[in-house]
Amino acid sequence: MALKAELRRLAGIVGSEKAPVVLAERLERRLAAQHGEPVREPVGWLLSRGLPQRAECYATACDDQVRMDTGMVCPSCQLLIEDRRALRHQVAQIVAAELPCLAPLEARAEVERRLSREIALRAAQDGVRRERAAAERARREAACAQRSRELAVVKAELAARPCEGCGVPEAGGLCLVCSQIRTTEKVLEKAAQFAAAVSGPLQDPGVVAGRLGASRLRLEGEVGRAGERLRREGMPEAGVAWEARTLAEHLLHEERVRALDGLLGSAEAQAEAERVLAVEWARRGTEQQARAAAEQARQRCAALLLDQRLNQVRAAIAPPAPERAIGWRERVAALAVCPLDGETRAPQLAAVGAGRR
């Protein structure tokens, strides 16, 4: 069981195909470290010395200073070794500077004492950092678990809500049919805006609103007639709602294409196409490429004109923005800069002005 568990753990690090090879190499290294001494208790030796991974550094793939995934010397272990050498060298320099009269053996003993004390201090600091990190990790996990529980409660409450449109219980606030109906209404509204944007001038908001309403009624009537026909044919309401949405999206595409086609012949689009045609013809010298570039420019101009007209339509039907409440501080600041009736200059200001004159 322990052997299978270690193989599964190694498979998560180096892959299932390489895990047996890595484990066999580890056992060979551990047997070689016996220096010919026989293994008297194989089970105990496997559980205590053969199977456990001995990582000398923080790398998960390190085992006896060897990378299990590459078989090369572990660079993280080499970095730690260099750090220890640098620490020993630093301590030796401090001892030589502070105690220059010590004999070599005494200096070496002092270096070992200070080095042991520094390593113990760093180990204690690392332990404190690990404890703090573990506490922080536990706090985050507890917070995540609490948020997950709260989210589950919110989701359960939302799923238990009835439909806002038809009152179907446990519909998550909106059933499938009502959701499709609302989506269809939004799509038809966009299609009506496309139709109203190119059907006349947009200066008068009242005329634009009336034109938009007429386009909306026309499109809704077409979708409604298609839905009634499907109901007479016996299609369930969910299917009718889906088909109505599909038809609305098709009408939206048709209205956009019709609007673009109408704006392609506008004076602005034609002027842009002629300008690009002259520039490209002079630059490239080929009529075919110049006309292709001019056609692309005409289409881009028509798309920009359509976006501008859509913004005008939406601005015409948008409700007026509510007046922002002004606080007393802003009112006082505004009144302070207003001149009072009969206001005269202060004497000192007048004197300064006279001196300047």
Legacy VTK file of the C-alpha trace (Angstrom):
# vtk DataFile Version 3.0
C-alpha trace
ASCII
DATASET POLYDATA
POINTS 357 float
0.000 0.000 0.000
2.815 2.419 0.857
4.538 1.599 -2.444
1.353 2.274 -4.452
0.716 5.511 -2.537
4.249 6.742 -3.291
3.860 5.820 -6.956
0.621 7.811 -7.147
2.291 10.782 -5.474
5.250 10.640 -7.852
2.875 10.373 -10.816
1.484 13.768 -9.859
5.026 15.226 -10.024
6.800 13.473 -12.907
3.947 11.625 -14.673
2.596 8.094 -14.445
5.043 6.687 -17.007
8.146 8.041 -15.307
7.104 7.417 -11.698
8.333 3.747 -11.508
11.713 4.714 -12.996
12.135 7.585 -10.527
11.248 5.351 -7.587
13.662 2.634 -8.762
16.490 5.189 -9.037
15.708 6.430 -5.533
15.920 2.919 -4.097
19.221 2.359 -5.903
20.647 5.534 -4.359
19.478 4.546 -0.901
20.990 1.056 -1.266
24.255 2.564 -2.504
24.297 4.760 0.579
24.384 1.562 2.701
27.974 0.994 1.495
27.427 -2.731 1.169
25.629 -3.158 4.495
22.770 -5.653 4.017
19.139 -4.691 4.662
17.973 -6.894 7.503
14.358 -5.645 7.693
13.185 -4.838 4.144
9.730 -3.581 5.153
11.010 -1.273 7.845
13.855 -0.088 5.612
11.401 0.725 2.800
9.032 2.619 5.078
11.717 4.590 6.889
14.551 5.052 4.385
13.736 3.709 0.919
10.372 5.215 0.005
10.287 8.666 1.697
11.377 11.558 -0.482
14.257 13.545 0.997
14.014 17.032 -0.416
17.020 19.155 0.497
15.336 22.389 -0.634
11.932 23.897 -1.299
11.504 22.298 -4.761
8.791 19.644 -4.896
10.741 17.599 -7.466
13.955 17.485 -5.383
15.150 14.178 -3.947
18.654 13.790 -2.504
19.708 17.005 -4.301
18.587 15.507 -7.648
15.659 16.656 -9.783
13.320 13.732 -10.253
11.873 15.137 -13.479
15.225 15.784 -15.222
17.719 13.607 -13.352
20.089 16.575 -13.082
21.537 18.214 -9.984
18.895 20.306 -8.263
19.657 24.020 -8.847
17.689 25.022 -5.760
19.919 22.839 -3.586
22.993 24.332 -5.221
21.662 27.794 -4.440
21.141 26.876 -0.783
24.660 25.428 -0.606
26.100 28.635 -2.025
24.091 30.625 0.510
25.525 28.541 3.347
29.042 28.988 2.003
28.490 32.725 1.760
27.204 32.785 5.355
30.254 30.851 6.580
32.552 33.212 4.715
30.771 36.236 6.175
31.033 34.892 9.733
34.730 34.089 9.212
35.406 37.639 8.052
33.617 39.081 11.102
35.620 36.862 13.474
38.891 37.810 11.737
38.054 41.499 12.002
36.893 41.404 15.627
39.459 38.874 16.996
42.601 39.126 14.878
44.864 37.639 17.568
43.190 34.235 17.809
45.055 31.108 16.823
43.777 29.243 13.757
42.144 26.478 15.824
40.514 28.960 18.183
39.356 31.113 15.262
37.835 28.052 13.573
36.044 27.098 16.784
34.736 30.651 17.184
33.499 30.632 13.580
31.679 27.345 14.202
30.068 28.681 17.388
28.898 31.892 15.733
27.803 30.021 12.633
25.751 27.597 14.714
24.206 30.509 16.605
23.357 32.330 13.326
21.876 29.201 11.776
19.770 28.595 14.889
18.584 32.216 14.819
17.643 31.985 11.165
15.900 28.656 11.743
13.877 30.240 14.551
12.973 33.167 12.299
11.976 30.781 9.528
9.824 28.862 11.995
8.062 32.060 13.040
7.491 32.965 9.393
6.114 29.518 8.668
3.764 29.742 11.636
2.542 33.138 10.495
2.127 31.884 6.943
0.202 28.849 8.183
-2.051 31.070 10.297
-2.625 33.396 7.364
-3.361 30.460 5.089
-5.810 29.045 7.629
-7.480 32.459 7.901
-7.822 32.716 4.116
-9.170 29.189 3.865
-11.706 29.913 6.593
-12.732 33.128 4.839
-13.043 31.304 1.507
-15.128 28.577 3.138
-17.366 31.209 4.740
-17.809 32.984 1.400
-18.571 29.665 -0.282
-21.239 28.916 2.298
-22.740 32.382 1.898
-22.683 32.038 -1.883
-24.389 28.655 -1.657
-27.110 30.167 0.540
-27.594 33.049 -1.910
-27.753 30.660 -4.862
-30.294 28.502 -3.065
-32.416 31.555 -2.265
-32.186 32.755 -5.854
-33.114 29.332 -7.233
-36.143 29.217 -4.941
-37.501 32.551 -6.182
-40.529 32.383 -8.490
-40.484 33.838 -11.975
-41.034 37.589 -12.048
-43.003 37.340 -15.258
-45.348 34.374 -14.950
-44.936 33.288 -11.326
-43.578 29.805 -11.993
-42.140 28.546 -8.674
-38.433 27.837 -8.199
-37.466 29.551 -11.449
-34.491 31.528 -10.149
-36.359 34.794 -10.602
-36.950 34.279 -14.314
-38.081 31.166 -16.156
-36.798 30.108 -19.563
-39.850 31.336 -21.463
-39.879 34.774 -19.835
-36.130 35.075 -20.317
-36.517 34.400 -24.033
-39.381 36.896 -24.224
-37.312 39.643 -22.591
-34.389 38.932 -24.863
-36.718 39.098 -27.867
-38.010 42.485 -26.722
-34.482 43.865 -26.399
-33.509 42.560 -29.834
-36.623 44.050 -31.417
-35.894 47.382 -29.742
-32.431 47.418 -31.358
-33.930 46.478 -34.722
-36.487 49.313 -34.415
-33.656 51.755 -33.659
-31.866 50.681 -36.839
-35.058 51.231 -38.808
-35.741 54.646 -37.252
-32.156 55.814 -37.743
-32.357 55.788 -41.551
-36.013 56.513 -42.193
-35.836 60.314 -41.965
-34.248 63.345 -40.280
-33.452 63.131 -36.587
-33.703 66.744 -35.446
-37.169 66.554 -33.851
-37.245 64.179 -30.831
-41.022 63.784 -31.054
-40.881 62.713 -34.699
-38.030 60.312 -33.920
-39.975 58.776 -31.039
-43.048 58.310 -33.220
-40.991 56.766 -36.000
-39.344 54.420 -33.506
-42.712 53.389 -32.082
-44.070 52.619 -35.543
-41.012 50.500 -36.387
-41.321 48.664 -33.077
-45.004 47.896 -33.697
-44.224 46.610 -37.192
-41.482 44.276 -35.980
-43.429 43.092 -32.927
-46.419 42.380 -35.152
-44.321 40.244 -37.464
-42.893 38.253 -34.556
-46.320 37.983 -32.922
-47.928 36.608 -36.086
-45.182 34.018 -36.403
-45.703 33.001 -32.769
-49.461 32.618 -33.204
-48.917 30.424 -36.249
-46.565 28.166 -34.280
-49.039 27.920 -31.400
-51.783 26.838 -33.796
-49.437 24.155 -35.078
-49.124 22.758 -31.541
-45.632 23.950 -30.604
-45.111 24.339 -26.828
-44.643 27.788 -25.376
-40.925 27.292 -24.758
-40.401 26.438 -28.427
-42.487 29.429 -29.495
-40.362 31.735 -27.338
-37.174 30.287 -28.807
-38.399 30.676 -32.386
-39.547 34.225 -31.635
-36.082 35.110 -30.392
-34.502 33.549 -33.470
-36.829 35.516 -35.746
-36.101 38.739 -33.836
-32.357 38.236 -34.289
-32.933 37.637 -38.003
-34.976 40.846 -38.240
-32.235 42.727 -36.387
-29.690 41.537 -38.944
-31.980 42.511 -41.832
-32.632 45.982 -40.428
-28.923 46.606 -39.895
-28.081 45.469 -43.427
-30.902 47.613 -44.835
-29.691 50.637 -42.867
-26.111 50.170 -44.040
-27.227 49.731 -47.645
-29.173 52.971 -47.408
-26.211 54.870 -45.984
-23.798 53.487 -48.578
-25.432 55.771 -51.124
-25.312 58.854 -48.913
-23.365 61.915 -49.977
-20.874 61.506 -47.126
-20.064 57.901 -48.049
-19.765 58.728 -51.752
-17.467 61.681 -51.019
-15.244 59.528 -48.801
-15.066 56.826 -51.478
-14.090 59.344 -54.157
-11.407 60.852 -51.930
-9.866 57.459 -51.135
-10.121 56.430 -54.796
-8.112 59.471 -55.899
-5.484 58.973 -53.194
-5.056 55.221 -53.732
-5.022 55.531 -57.513
-2.253 58.099 -57.315
-0.306 56.043 -54.787
-0.693 52.527 -56.204
-1.371 53.225 -59.861
-3.790 50.280 -60.309
-7.492 50.875 -60.733
-8.598 47.562 -59.203
-6.777 48.081 -55.899
-7.826 51.704 -55.713
-11.512 50.856 -56.228
-11.314 48.074 -53.609
-9.857 50.536 -51.088
-12.526 53.089 -51.998
-15.277 50.518 -51.422
-13.853 49.658 -48.007
-13.750 53.354 -47.140
-17.364 53.746 -48.259
-18.443 50.865 -46.020
-16.516 52.246 -43.037
-18.077 55.649 -43.531
-21.562 54.108 -43.716
-20.919 52.187 -40.476
-19.776 55.385 -38.731
-22.810 57.280 -40.005
-25.071 54.510 -38.723
-23.468 54.651 -35.278
-23.949 58.425 -35.185
-27.602 58.130 -36.158
-28.182 55.405 -33.565
-26.727 57.671 -30.880
-29.062 60.462 -32.009
-32.058 58.120 -31.825
-31.141 56.935 -28.352
-30.558 60.501 -27.194
-33.963 61.522 -28.537
-35.835 58.807 -26.643
-33.690 58.911 -23.478
-35.500 60.215 -20.384
-34.294 63.582 -19.105
-31.535 63.313 -16.569
-32.633 64.230 -13.027
-31.239 67.440 -11.644
-28.348 66.879 -9.315
-28.940 67.989 -5.754
-26.600 70.820 -4.797
-25.360 71.024 -1.228
-25.055 74.137 0.878
-21.270 74.276 0.418
-21.603 74.482 -3.377
-24.430 76.997 -3.147
-22.436 79.282 -0.864
-19.389 79.020 -3.136
-21.522 79.953 -6.148
-23.097 82.919 -4.348
-19.727 84.178 -3.152
-18.519 84.937 -6.666
-21.705 86.788 -7.675
-21.410 90.631 -7.410
-23.901 92.373 -5.164
-26.014 95.337 -6.260
-24.236 98.612 -5.427
-21.047 96.843 -4.416
-18.051 99.216 -4.077
-14.351 98.541 -3.851
-12.548 98.431 -0.555
-10.448 101.561 0.203
-7.132 99.722 0.232
-7.821 98.140 -3.156
-8.711 101.547 -4.554
-5.522 103.033 -3.156
-3.454 100.306 -4.696
-5.144 100.862 -8.005
-4.510 104.622 -7.794
-0.841 104.036 -7.020
-0.523 101.789 -10.070
-2.139 104.412 -12.274
LINES 1 358
357 0 1 2 3 4 5 6 7 8 9 10 11 12 13 14 15 16 17 18 19 20 21 22 23 24 25 26 27 28 29 30 31 32 33 34 35 36 37 38 39 40 41 42 43 44 45 46 47 48 49 50 51 52 53 54 55 56 57 58 59 60 61 62 63 64 65 66 67 68 69 70 71 72 73 74 75 76 77 78 79 80 81 82 83 84 85 86 87 88 89 90 91 92 93 94 95 96 97 98 99 100 101 102 103 104 105 106 107 108 109 110 111 112 113 114 115 116 117 118 119 120 121 122 123 124 125 126 127 128 129 130 131 132 133 134 135 136 137 138 139 140 141 142 143 144 145 146 147 148 149 150 151 152 153 154 155 156 157 158 159 160 161 162 163 164 165 166 167 168 169 170 171 172 173 174 175 176 177 178 179 180 181 182 183 184 185 186 187 188 189 190 191 192 193 194 195 196 197 198 199 200 201 202 203 204 205 206 207 208 209 210 211 212 213 214 215 216 217 218 219 220 221 222 223 224 225 226 227 228 229 230 231 232 233 234 235 236 237 238 239 240 241 242 243 244 245 246 247 248 249 250 251 252 253 254 255 256 257 258 259 260 261 262 263 264 265 266 267 268 269 270 271 272 273 274 275 276 277 278 279 280 281 282 283 284 285 286 287 288 289 290 291 292 293 294 295 296 297 298 299 300 301 302 303 304 305 306 307 308 309 310 311 312 313 314 315 316 317 318 319 320 321 322 323 324 325 326 327 328 329 330 331 332 333 334 335 336 337 338 339 340 341 342 343 344 345 346 347 348 349 350 351 352 353 354 355 356
